[in-house]
Amino acid sequence: MGQVIMLARNTFNPSLVFFTIAVIGDMPYTAQQQAAFQAFINAMSADTSFHLAIHLGDIKSGSTACTDAYILSIRDALNSY
């Protein structure tokens, strides 16, 4: 079962009537997605229309190694939001 990770901006205001949630998941799987992942997170972070980002889990394909270095690199990318 996947884990849900929620990243909230410091400017999140629950009293807002409308807010936009970015939902991502099942990424990065491929080498191409891994190479572009930080830029993707940076682009979401720079878009002020997003008030909350949720990663629904599953950050690698089942055929790739589950190393501490890989998990930490994904954590660091998500924490940069």
Secondary structure by P-SEA (a helix, b strand, c coil): cbbbbbbbcccccccccbbbbbbbccccccaaaaaaaaaaaaaaaacccccbbbcccccccccccccaaaaaaaaaaaaac
